[in-house]
């Protein structure tokens, strides 16, 4: 189980990005303790999130290939 900071550093993104991904459900996490508690993220959850991000990027790239911009320059 990894801390939010460790996941953010490994993926080279901000802490806020990881917290948003957890809150949106895009990145599975476990909350421990009472109140705000602490968040831990499994290695498999990180791999699944990374794969989902790669799929989304590939989908956007495929969609962008068919788009022509004004002036004919892409």
Order of alpha helices (4+ residues) and beta strands (2+ residues): beta-alpha-alpha-beta-beta-alpha
